[in-house]
Amino acid sequence: MGDEKVMSNFQVQNVIKLLLNHKKGEDKDEKWPEKAIKSLVKKLRGLSGNEGIDLLLNAISQKDANTNCIKIPRSLDGRMQVSTRKGMPHVMYCRLWRWPDLTSHNELKSMDHCIFAFHLKRDQVCVNPYHYQRIKTEEVTNTDTLKRGRLKIAKAFLLSFCIARDRLAKIVDV
Ligand SMILES: [Zn+2]
């Protein structure tokens, strides 16, 4: 199926331009978004013909969660390098096409129907930015605060326990 459809360099350039038009925000390194897109297109070319590229174009232009997974091979440590930056691929492309201020994978939750979501640790990983939802940072912060709060209580409890034990030991000694 796909083998007959070899993309010309001209077509590839057009695909990259089209995808670049959908990027959100500006990057400190203005060349970086194009590099990241080129790198993704390169990974998708040759995987079941150009099906991956068609799926990517579809997802990015439709901006719809009801699109297919866009799979790339998972690297050994799960991260991907583009130019001098290394990061988790789904975070990279969610930042590029949806949330420029995204800081970490902790802010992302995959959709239930995404069968190649990053956390599933399959040998391929889905980078469809519309297969991930953003968890509000307050929720992340709140959980952190909550965790820290619980830790404080646990520490205080342990401390009072130790004090009580020491007192008890003194009484027993006497
Ligand atoms: Zn997916």
Residues whose N, C-alpha, C, O or C-beta is under 5 A from the ligand:
A	BS01	ZN	C69 I70 C114 I115 F116 C126 N128 H131
